[in-house]
Amino acid sequence: MTDDIAAGSPAPDAPPSAAAGPVVDPEVQAQWDQRYATQDRLWSGRPNGALVTEVAGLAPGRVLDVGCGEGADAIWLAEAGWEVTAVEVSAVALERAAGHARDAGVAVHWVHATLEGAQLPPASFDLVSAQYPALLRTPDAAAERALLAAVAPGGLLLLVHHAGMETQEVREDGFDPADYVWPSMVAALFDEDWTVELDEQRPRLAPEHGAGAHHAEDLVLRARRLR
């Protein structure tokens, strides 16, 4: 659903790494690998519009790209001077992303894992970007809590999703919105350590072509961790 989900940065041609232990459900990986394998490029190859709008004026720091897909956002961030860690469940997508990064001459730390299983250093990212992430919902809100836990004090969480999907019925292909995490679920976990800087629905600045280009409205949630 991304348009386009160890410390340090490898060389630009370094392969994706995997955190220790079982960090990706084989069935989930197989589903996404199969989707990516159906075509040479699933997404547009350009960074998401909401990311560009919200991040363009920020001073670069450490950023986590959640559900990085084929790497367009991660590469754009790296070109802008960010130290990028990018997490993705699909091995097919990560191999493509690493290749695109090599072509662009930038270094990105690629991690083959779910967000919850990536074993990321807590509270260490100046920006956590989740652009249309396919985060599975669990009773303990593991994905939501992992998003919040990754943000450093003073840092930003930027969560962007397709408006209107949260309330849709189960589709014929089996996709059930109730199985996934939506911005309202993340916002419900904010406490006094967080301040919401932006929470709105607005027209999507969509790259042409690529899956998801037909969605016209975005939900954009930007929140800052105070401490």
BELUR-V543372 format. One record per backbone hydrogen bond with DSSP energy under -1.0 kcal/mol. NH is the residue of the N-H (numbers start at 1). CO is the residue of the C=O. If there is no record, write none. Layout:
# BELUR-V543372
nh=NH co=CO
nh=NH co=CO
This chain:
# BELUR-V543372
nh=14 co=11
nh=17 co=110
nh=23 co=21
nh=29 co=25
nh=30 co=26
nh=31 co=27
nh=32 co=28
nh=33 co=29
nh=34 co=30
nh=35 co=31
nh=36 co=32
nh=37 co=33
nh=39 co=36
nh=49 co=205
nh=52 co=48
nh=53 co=49
nh=54 co=50
nh=55 co=51
nh=56 co=52
nh=58 co=55
nh=63 co=83
nh=64 co=127
nh=65 co=85
nh=66 co=129
nh=67 co=87
nh=68 co=87
nh=71 co=68
nh=75 co=71
nh=76 co=72
nh=77 co=73
nh=78 co=74
nh=79 co=75
nh=80 co=76
nh=81 co=78
nh=82 co=77
nh=83 co=61
nh=85 co=63
nh=86 co=109
nh=87 co=65
nh=88 co=111
nh=94 co=90
nh=95 co=91
nh=96 co=92
nh=97 co=93
nh=98 co=94
nh=99 co=95
nh=100 co=96
nh=101 co=97
nh=102 co=98
nh=103 co=99
nh=104 co=100
nh=105 co=101
nh=106 co=101
nh=109 co=84
nh=110 co=108
nh=111 co=86
nh=112 co=17
nh=113 co=88
nh=113 co=111
nh=114 co=23
nh=123 co=149
nh=124 co=150
nh=125 co=150
nh=126 co=62
nh=127 co=62
nh=128 co=156
nh=129 co=64
nh=130 co=158
nh=132 co=160
nh=135 co=133
nh=137 co=179
nh=141 co=138
nh=145 co=141
nh=146 co=142
nh=147 co=143
nh=148 co=144
nh=149 co=145
nh=150 co=146
nh=152 co=125
nh=154 co=225
nh=155 co=152
nh=156 co=126
nh=157 co=223
nh=158 co=128
nh=159 co=221
nh=160 co=130
nh=161 co=219
nh=163 co=217
nh=165 co=162
nh=168 co=165
nh=171 co=175
nh=174 co=171
nh=179 co=176
nh=180 co=177
nh=181 co=135
nh=185 co=182
nh=186 co=182
nh=187 co=183
nh=188 co=184
nh=189 co=186
nh=190 co=187
nh=194 co=191
nh=195 co=224
nh=197 co=222
nh=198 co=222
nh=200 co=220
nh=202 co=218
nh=204 co=216
nh=206 co=204
nh=211 co=42
nh=213 co=210
nh=215 co=212
nh=218 co=202
nh=219 co=161
nh=220 co=200
nh=221 co=159
nh=222 co=198
nh=223 co=157
nh=224 co=195
nh=225 co=155
nh=226 co=193
